[in-house]
Amino acid sequence: MNWEVVARPQAENDVVETADWYDSQRPGLGAEFTEEVLAVFDALEMNPLLNCRQHPTRNIRWRYPKRFPYRVIYEVVAEDRLVIIAAVVHAARHDRVWRSRV
């Protein structure tokens, strides 16, 4: 049985803004970034518990796209089989960037 994956509006904005930036660097690269992030979303539908917990009290985890240095940060609500995408941020960004969203 698949998990339901829901992205917060801020996470959707993260993807759009980053894709726009990549397109400004090289046309078409933004679409490639978006495809990679959507592949992560698809993988989370199958098994969101694959990655280690990254938060001491909440079930916060993250997964990296294959080609891009970004983290897809998500929360797992096991009782409801629900995955909430909180943020898509550059891997080098400080955790305070996404902590306010979860």
C-alpha positions in Angstrom: 0.0 0.0 0.0 1.4 3.4 -1.0 1.8 6.4 1.3 0.1 9.7 0.5 2.6 12.5 -0.3 1.5 16.1 0.3 3.7 19.1 -0.4 3.3 22.3 1.6 2.9 25.4 -0.5 6.3 26.6 0.8 7.9 23.4 -0.6 6.2 23.9 -3.9 7.6 27.5 -4.0 11.0 26.1 -3.2 10.9 23.9 -6.3 9.6 26.6 -8.6 12.1 29.2 -7.4 15.0 26.8 -7.7 13.9 25.5 -11.1 13.7 29.2 -12.3 17.2 29.8 -11.1 18.6 26.7 -12.8 16.8 27.7 -16.0 18.6 31.1 -15.8 21.9 29.2 -15.7 21.1 26.9 -18.6 17.7 26.5 -20.4 16.1 23.2 -19.6 18.1 22.6 -16.4 15.1 23.7 -14.3 12.9 21.1 -15.8 15.6 18.5 -15.0 15.7 19.7 -11.4 11.9 19.4 -11.2 12.0 15.9 -12.6 14.6 14.8 -10.0 12.5 16.3 -7.1 9.4 14.6 -8.4 11.3 11.3 -8.6 12.0 11.7 -4.9 8.3 12.4 -4.2 7.5 9.2 -6.1 10.0 7.2 -4.1 8.5 8.6 -0.9 5.2 7.1 -1.9 6.8 3.7 -1.9 8.9 3.9 1.3 9.3 7.1 3.2 10.9 5.3 6.2 14.1 4.4 4.2 16.1 7.3 5.5 17.1 7.9 9.1 15.2 10.2 11.4 16.9 13.6 11.6 15.0 15.2 14.4 15.1 14.1 18.1 11.4 14.2 18.8 9.6 14.3 15.5 9.7 11.9 12.5 11.5 14.3 10.3 13.7 12.9 7.5 15.2 14.0 4.3 16.2 12.5 1.0 18.5 13.8 -1.7 17.8 14.0 -5.5 20.5 12.1 -7.5 22.0 15.0 -9.4 21.3 18.2 -7.5 22.7 19.3 -4.0 19.2 19.7 -2.4 17.4 18.1 0.4 13.8 17.1 0.3 12.8 17.5 3.9 9.6 15.7 5.0 7.7 14.5 8.0 6.2 11.0 8.3 2.8 10.5 10.0 2.9 6.7 10.3 -0.7 6.4 11.7 -2.2 8.0 8.6 0.4 6.7 6.1 1.0 10.3 5.2 4.2 12.1 4.1 4.3 15.9 4.4 7.0 17.6 2.3 8.0 20.6 4.4 10.9 22.1 2.3 13.2 21.6 -0.7 16.4 23.4 0.3 20.1 23.5 -0.8 22.1 20.9 1.2 24.5 23.6 2.4 21.8 25.7 3.9 21.5 25.9 7.7 18.8 23.8 9.4 17.0 26.9 10.7 15.8 27.6 7.1 13.4 24.6 7.2 12.9 24.0 11.0 10.3 26.7 11.2 8.2 24.8 8.7 7.8 21.6 10.6 
